[in-house]
Amino acid sequence: MKATVTVMLKNGVLDPQGAAVKSALLGMGFDGVQDVRQGKVITLDLADGTSQDDVTAMCEKLLANTVIESYSVDMG
């Protein structure tokens, strides 16, 4: 079974990497870019029987800094 965890900075938290990507894209002529938020995607190969609650606990304890980051879990 696979799970995908997407971790993003919460709204209102400064995203310097996103700002750098936005600046680079605008400099390349991609004028339609209004904002960029950069995050990370973590894929987990899990043993059968691992629940979404287990993955949520992983996120809360290690995979995301819940003070400044939000996360979503896809068990598909």
C-alpha positions in Angstrom: 0.0 0.0 0.0 1.2 3.5 -0.8 0.5 6.8 0.9 1.4 10.3 -0.4 1.9 13.1 2.1 1.9 16.7 0.9 3.4 19.2 3.2 3.1 22.9 2.7 3.8 26.0 4.7 0.7 27.5 6.3 -0.8 30.6 4.8 0.9 33.7 6.3 4.2 31.9 6.8 7.0 33.5 4.7 8.0 31.2 1.8 11.4 32.4 0.5 11.8 29.5 -1.9 8.4 30.1 -3.4 9.3 33.8 -3.8 12.6 32.9 -5.5 10.8 30.5 -7.9 8.2 33.2 -8.7 10.9 35.7 -9.4 12.8 33.3 -11.7 9.6 32.5 -13.6 8.7 36.1 -14.1 12.3 36.8 -15.2 11.8 34.0 -17.8 8.8 35.8 -19.2 6.0 33.7 -17.5 4.0 36.8 -16.7 0.9 34.9 -15.6 2.5 33.7 -12.3 0.8 35.5 -9.4 2.2 33.5 -6.5 4.3 30.4 -5.8 4.2 28.3 -2.7 6.8 25.5 -2.5 6.3 22.4 -0.4 7.4 18.8 -0.3 5.8 15.5 -1.3 6.7 12.3 0.7 5.7 8.9 -0.6 5.5 6.0 1.8 5.4 2.3 0.9 3.4 0.8 3.8 2.7 -2.7 5.1 -0.9 -3.9 4.7 -3.0 -2.9 7.6 -1.3 0.5 8.1 -4.1 3.0 8.6 -4.5 6.6 7.7 -4.4 7.3 11.5 -0.9 5.7 11.5 0.2 8.0 8.7 -1.4 11.0 10.4 0.6 10.1 13.6 3.8 10.0 11.4 3.0 13.5 10.1 2.3 14.9 13.5 5.5 13.4 15.1 8.1 13.7 12.2 7.0 14.5 8.7 5.6 18.0 9.2 6.4 20.8 11.5 2.8 21.5 12.5 3.6 24.9 13.9 4.3 26.3 10.5 3.3 23.6 8.1 0.0 21.9 7.1 -0.2 18.5 5.5 -2.6 16.2 3.6 -2.6 12.4 3.3 -3.7 10.5 0.3 -3.8 6.7 0.9 -4.5 6.0 -2.8 
